[in-house]
Amino acid sequence: MTTAARYPEPYGSGTTNLADILERVLDKGIVIAGDIRINLLDIELLTIKLRLLVASVDKAKEMGIDWWEDDPSLSSGARKRGLDQENQRLRRRIAELEDGHGAAAEVEEGHEDRHEESRHEESRHEESRHEEVEGG
Amino acid sequence: MTELLYAYAVTGREPGTAVASYGQGVTGAPVFPVAEGELAALVSRVPAAGFDEVALQAQLEDLEWLERVARAHHEVVAAASSAGCALPLRLATVYRDEDGVRRMLRTGHDRLRAELDRLDGRIEWGVKVYTTPAAQAAPVGPAGPGAAPAGPAAARGGAGGTVSGRDYLRQRLRQRQTQDGVLQQSSDLADRLDAELSRLAEDRRVHRPQDPRLSRRDGVNVLNASYLVPAADAHAFAERARTLVAGETRVRVEMTGPWAPYSFAGTGATEAP
């Protein structure tokens, strides 16, 4: 078997990205018992700094680590939630600032903005805004 | 000085191939095969002082040590893979002596044999898709991308003092929508690429998007996947990937590999679904 001949050349050049390597040697590959019992999950640094960066989602969830679900830079779900929160925050701020125009104007403006947003937003989000306006 | 054996990979090859070709090992010591039946583990001697339970616990906290060991581990696996099928072992798989290694090969024989058969002649391509600065450079409001909502006072100051709270809100919304749109567009492109590449691959794993603190890459990592491909088709796969994203400025695609099939080893019948 001419394995060496059929093994392809590395793609591109340069040093392999450490993240790519750690992702594989720490989180992939065969896990088989060694004589030295070392549980990578027990390592403090791996838990705190590194494991979060390289561990698979499922594995980290098993460990109860899921902060990235609330981190907008790592989770699209968090981005959506963040957007909702920011919309609400800005809406409240606008309401405060334009309080002088009276409650009617506030609702009217809110309605207009809501219309503009809803062209881009999912209906789920629109529902929550309706509730919010009715509630406020 | 007491020594331990650090194991890198399991191969089904006859042991005795040029030892130098496996690289230096994690401490610079030569890598050699320990055989049991038709299987062999590639190992190197390491000082117990650095690799017993207590030392490993401490050493693994040291990022520089970890990087050095991870890279050396990977180089041995890569060398072994280029010479034939090698099952990469998880980092820091350590035995007291050759008997321990042989015991592992004996008790794990069926599982290891099955994995070797399944992965023989296969390689892994890594494909990552990032958003590009070009796509992110779409027009945004004066607050700039990523700026914290600073309130209308900042907005007025930033645009000649004429921006009302309402305009500010609109700018922020447009900016958010642009950013969201860029991400959505990039994710859609990544999904399409992934679907195409999956058809060409025997198997596929999706990894977590990489953290820029480790990868030092710009842009949001919207896809991080590995594809299992017959080594004979490896070039065709890479070419196809290149063709699919040729001229695409909205995303940046980074291919890595060919890797030993790290992402697919041990995921066969050996782990719960």
Interface residues (C-beta under 8 A of the other chain):
Chain A: M1 T3 A4 R6 Y7 P8 P10 Y11 G12 T16 N17 L18 A19 D20 I21 L22 E23 R24 V25 L26 K28 G29 I30 V31 I32 A33 G34 D35 I36 R37 I38 L40 D42 I43 E44 L45 L46 K49 L50 L52 L53 V54 A55 S56 V57 W68 S73 L74 S76 R79 L83 E86 N87 R89 L90 R91 R93 I94 L97 E98 E109 D113 E116 E117 H120
Chain B: L4 A7 V10 F51 D52 E53 L56 Q57 L60 E61 D62 L63 L66 E67 A70 R71 H73 H74 V77 S81 S82 A83 G84 C85 L87 P88 L89 R90 L91 A92 T93 V94 Y95 R96 G100 M104 G108 L112 E115 G121 I123 W125 G126 P149 G151 P152 G165 R166 L169 R170 R172 L173 R176 Q177 D180 L183 S187 H207 R208 P209 Q210 D211 R213 L214 S215 R216 R217 V220 A231 A232 A234 H235 A238 M255 T256 G257 P258 W259 Y262 S263 A265 G266
